[in-house]
């Protein structure tokens, strides 16, 4: 079983999608060993506790800079013997030593088709506002390996949905979450934990692609 930590900062809807998928047997060979939050008031911690997952807080505001925070996160992951890290609404861009220690072992979900509408400052409703302002006909979400540059790592899975004429940023955000994010994030986790992913440069190869159900 792959010991997995989910990093959160907010409500935890993506975390809940992982928990639900685990409960329905859709994530294989994965042990949800920890949920770590950058904010003690994050509702995601309540979701984790209800699911019986150990919770920890590494509060961002208690550190003088991002480097010190990253070191604390790294030490917590190391102490818990974590192999896979999942970012599920984690609002701090990770850097060294976490990125170096967990190269191609940190999965992030972003609510657009990377490389569109992504990068520093693109999160939450802003992503969907920018997509609609640009006039795109499709949008979606991307599960990718995280690097030191926000949303720039190798793509694991992308899935698209049609943008409707009457879409608002809120309606588009809701549909992408429900129809794409909550499906491809657990799928990417399972693919990693099953040992079905390999990375060559920027290309992520999936063994027996299409078997996930």
N, C-alpha and C positions, 0 to 999 in steps of 0.2 A: 504493500500500500504506500502510495506517495503522500508523505506528510505535507499538507498544504495550509498556507496561511492566507487569509483574505484581509486586505487592508482597506479600511473604510474611513469616511469622514462625516457621512450624513444619514439619510433616512434608511438606506440599505435595501432598496428595491432589487438591485442587481444581486446582492447577497441572498435575498430571499429566493430569487430565481435559481441560484446555485443549490440552496438548501432543498427546494422543491424537486429539482432534477435529481439530486442525490437520493431523496426519499423514494422517487419513482424508478430508481435503478438506472437512470440515464447517464450517470457519471460512474465510470468503472475504475477500480483500483486506486481510489482517492480517499484519503483520510483528512477530513476537515479538522485540522489540529488546533487552529487558533484563528480568532478574529481580532485584529489589532486596529484600534482607532486613534486618529490624531486629535479627536475631540471627545471628552468624557460624556458629553450630553448627546452624542449621536444615537439615534434610535436604532441604528444597525446593531448596537450592542445588545439591545433588548431582544431583537430578532435572534441573535446568536445564542443568548442565554436560554431562550425558549426552545431552541433546537439542541441544547446540551453541548454547545461548542464553547470551549474555554475562551474567555475574553481578556484583553489587555489594552491598556491605554498608554500611548507614548504621545503626550500632549505637545503639540507643535509650539505653542506660545511660551512654554517653559524653557525653550532653548534660545540662546543668544543669536544663532544663525542657522541656516539650512544645513551646513556641514555637520554641526553638532547634533542636529536632529537626525540626520541620516546615519550617523555613527550609532546613535541610540537604537534606531530601528534595526540596523544591522546586528547589533549585539543581542537584541531580543530574538530576532529570527535565528541567529546562531545558537542561542541558548535553548531554543525549542526544537532544534534539529530539523529545520524546515528545508524541504527540497524545492517546492514550487510556491511562488508568490503570485497572488491574484489581486489586481487593483480593481476595486468595485466602488467607484465614486470616491476615490482617494484624492484629496485636493492639494496634495503637495507633490511637485515633480521630484522624483528620486534622483540622487546622484551617487557618487562614490561614498562609501565602499559598497553600497547595496548593489548598484548596477554591475560593477565588476565581479562581485562574488556570485551573482545570480544571472550571469549572461545567458540569454535565451531560456531563462527560467522564471521570467516575470511576465504574466499575461495581463494585458490591459484591454478594456473595451472603450471604443469611441463612437459617438452617435453620428457618424458621417462616413462616406466612402473615402477613406484616406487615399490620396493626399489632399482632398478637398476639405475646406472648412475645419482645419485642425491646427494644432500647434499651441504655443503659449497663449493663454487668454481665451482659447476656444473651448468652452465647456458650457453645460447647461443649455438654457434657452437660446443663448447667443448663436450656437451652431445652427439652429433651425431658422432663426431670423436671417442669418447670412445666406443660407441655402435658398430660402424663398425670395429674398431680395435679388439674388443672382438669376433666379428664374429657372433653376434646374428642373428637369422632368422626372428624375429619379433621385432618391436619397437612400439612406440605409445606415448600416453600422459596420464597424471593423473590429475584429479581435486580432490583436497583434502582440508581438513580444516588445516589451518596453526597453527603451534605451535612455541615455542621458538627455536626449532631445525629445521634447514632448511629441508623442504620436508619430514618431519617425522610424519605429522599429519594423522588422520583417512582418509582413501580413500573414496571419494564419487562416482566417476566414473572413470573407466579406459577403454580405447579402443585401440586396436592394429591394425597395418598394417604390411604387409609383407615387409621385406627388400629385395630389388632387387639386383641381382648380380652386376649390373653396377651402383649402388647407390654411390654417393659421399656424404660427410657431408652436403653440400649445398642442394643437391636434396632431401635427406632424411629429412632435416629440413623443406624444403618447403612443402613436401607432408604431413608431420605430422601436420604442422600448418593448412594447408588448409582442410585436410580430418578428422583431429581429434580435435586439440586444439580449432579451431573456432566453433566447434559443441558442444563439451562437456562442455566448460566453460559456455556458455549461458544456457545449459541444467541444470547444477548444480545450477546456480543462480535461475532459475525458480523453481526447486525442493525445494530449501530453502524457497523462497518467497511464495510458495503455502503451506508451512507447511508440506511437505511430507518427511522431513528428521528427523531421530532421531538417537542419538549416544549413544551406550552402550559400554563403554571402548574404544576399537579401531574400533568397528564395526559400520558402518553407515547403518542403515536400511532405505529402500525407500518404502514408502507407494504407492500401486498401480503401482508397477514398470512396465515400458514398455508403459505407457500411453503418455509420452512426444512425441510430434510430431513437 
